[in-house]
């Protein structure tokens, strides 16, 4: 897998995952919507750690900065 996520994209995803966790574990969002947020937050953390977003690949999207030699 070639990385297709830049640093800013990864940081934003981690921050969103933290907000989702706070909303769920703080009891602000519960039920089905809470579980959806927790799962989405988990996906955000996983893709941030790997640096690859599977939804970007089919569309050719990359937020990585291009390196020029």
C-alpha positions in Angstrom: 0.0 0.0 0.0 1.3 3.4 -1.0 0.6 6.1 1.5 -2.0 8.6 0.3 -2.6 10.6 3.5 -0.6 13.7 4.4 0.2 14.9 7.9 -2.6 17.4 8.2 -5.2 14.8 7.0 -3.9 12.3 9.6 -4.0 14.9 12.5 -7.5 16.0 11.6 -8.7 12.3 11.6 -7.1 11.7 15.0 -8.7 14.9 16.4 -12.1 13.8 15.0 -11.7 10.4 16.5 -11.0 12.0 19.9 -14.1 14.2 19.6 -16.2 11.1 18.7 -14.9 9.2 21.7 -15.6 12.1 24.0 -19.2 12.4 22.7 -19.8 8.7 23.1 -18.1 8.0 26.4 -19.3 11.3 27.9 -22.9 10.1 27.3 -23.7 13.0 25.0 -24.4 10.8 22.0 -25.8 7.3 22.8 -27.5 4.4 21.1 -27.0 3.6 17.4 -25.5 7.0 16.6 -23.0 6.6 19.4 -21.9 3.3 18.1 -21.6 4.6 14.6 -19.4 7.4 15.8 -17.2 5.0 17.8 -16.7 2.7 14.8 -16.0 5.7 12.5 -13.5 7.0 15.0 -11.8 3.6 15.1 -11.5 3.6 11.3 -10.1 7.2 11.4 -7.4 6.1 14.0 -6.5 3.0 12.0 -6.2 4.8 8.7 -4.2 7.6 10.3 -1.7 5.1 11.8 -1.3 3.3 8.5 -1.3 6.4 6.4 -3.5 4.9 3.7 -7.2 5.6 3.1 -8.9 3.0 1.0 -11.6 5.4 -0.2 -9.0 7.7 -1.7 -7.4 5.0 -3.9 -10.2 4.5 -6.4 -10.5 8.3 -7.0 -6.7 8.8 -7.2 -6.8 11.3 -4.2 -3.6 11.8 -2.3 -3.0 14.4 0.4 0.7 13.6 0.6 3.0 16.3 -0.4 4.9 15.4 -3.6 8.6 15.1 -3.1 10.8 16.5 -5.8 14.3 15.1 -6.2 
